[in-house]
């Protein structure tokens, strides 16, 4: 029974972190129709921001708050320099962001080297939960990720800015004719989507290997989550992250990692084949 509880908690922690990355992808794609192949590198930059600031003596929790700001600013620069020049050209967008992904990884290698950077767990020790001793920091990750996901939902569905975002997603031309500054919304949307990936990388940095390849480990599951849950829907992102993250967590605990990933891919392919609009829209 203890093993079941541990697997459940680990899976829930992974799902919530994956959800933050997935939300960023959904917001960027839904608003701008941009397939961002460099989204994993934004996750990576968030983690390296924490590592850099910690090395300079900055307290961990301030590093966590600084990471989404740094990555959000990076997102604005990327949108201004690269993305805005390839709007409406899906293939060019994929190639441009893929090239950007490679460039960012090489930049990190130049600055920090190809090896992994170690970050000390800021909340050592464990907490007794349902009779099981569980790492305290993983519980912190769950709380932070859940709070950020809820905050994102409330901003999109309960604020004027969120209304403008949904208007642009629904009908860009009509929203523009009604006075919504779509150019400004694009810039802000890419920054927010980038910041979500950055904060996910920041909060996960003490728990995983911080290295130039770390973004790939979350980018592929995030893309699968978007496709499985449904495009243009935050609730679909929750469903997709729960499906992909939950399946990955449970299978990884019972079989080899490579075998688990193969099964997850097969499940995702079957869902996309038979429910192409995504689980959320397909079963509403």
Secondary structure by P-SEA (a helix, b strand, c coil): caaaaaaaaaaaaaaaaaaaaaaaaaaaaaaccccccaaaaaaaaaaaaaaaaaaacccaaaaaaaaaaaaaaaaaaaaacccccccccaaaaaaaaaaaaaaaaaaaaaacccbbbbbccccccccccccccccaaaaaaaaaaaaaaaaaaaaacccaaaaaaaaaaacaaaaaaaccaaaaaaaaaaaaaaaaaaaaaaaaccccccccccccccaaaaaaaaaaaccccaaaaaaaaaaaaaaaaaaaacccaaaaaaaaaaaaaaaaaccccccccccc
